[in-house]
Amino acid sequence: MSRKLTKVRNWLAFILFSIGALLISKPKTTEKVKAEEIEKRIKERLKDNSIIFLLMDEWYRLPTLESVKEFLRKDKTDLMKYKPTILDCDDFALRLLGNFQIPGWSDIAFGLLIGRHRQGPHAANILLTKDEIFYVEPQTDRIEPLSKKIWPKVWVIVM
């Protein structure tokens, strides 16, 4: 496929997603929490004070897990074709994070997680709900509780 055609295809995908974003209802949320509380919960869960946190807002809303699952069903990030180095884990995680940055969703506790996964260095997404902290695998939309077993070392979290 030519470069020009690829650019056109990517722009069309972006435009279609943007139109679709207008059709996505706002998430159901349970409460608002301060950034410091999010940092505290993650440090306690992973028993690690060396994580670098870049929490850009003063507070975040905690969505219900079902709201996020509904968003992921409509999102198409997981359908992108993986290409080592060119379109790999960090690209998927950043794309999914960017897709959440739409009105009604941009203030939820959803971010970028970079660290050592049980299979090696990896980037994914992180989600906080009222009752749990999850990691979201943007290549498959799999959602699992965040744990040291799966993520032996987290280096950076960005929200």
Phi, psi and omega in degrees: 000136182289159179300317182297316179295321177297317178298316179297315179299317180295319178294320177297318178299318179297315180296315179296320177296318180299318177295316178298326180299327179293337181269351180277124181289156179296151181287150169283134180233159184253326182192167173255139176229149178287154180303322180299325179291321177298312179302315180299314181298318182291317178300318179296317181298314184268356181050052185214117179263003183264000180293137174270122179253130173239081181262107193278346181245160181288326181213164180221150174268143179264114181279164171282153178298321181297322178298317180291319177299320178296318177299314181297327177297328181272335181285148184247011181305318183294348180270353178295152181270120179296134175222117181311136179069322185274312180221078186242201191304317181294325179294318178296314183295318178293320178298313181297317178301315178298323180294335177281350184273063177233160180308134180092338183244339190292348180253015177276162181279076180223129184210197181254137181236125178233131180182199177259109176281167180300342180256006179125186180304139186202155172237138178210197179241158180235143182223132173247130172246180181301321188253353188206159172244127183240156163251144181245124178273106187290344179280342183227350186068013177293137179238125179223151175301139179287129180212158176297330181299318181273323180240082182301330180213121174257129181265314186218140172231128181237131174226000000 
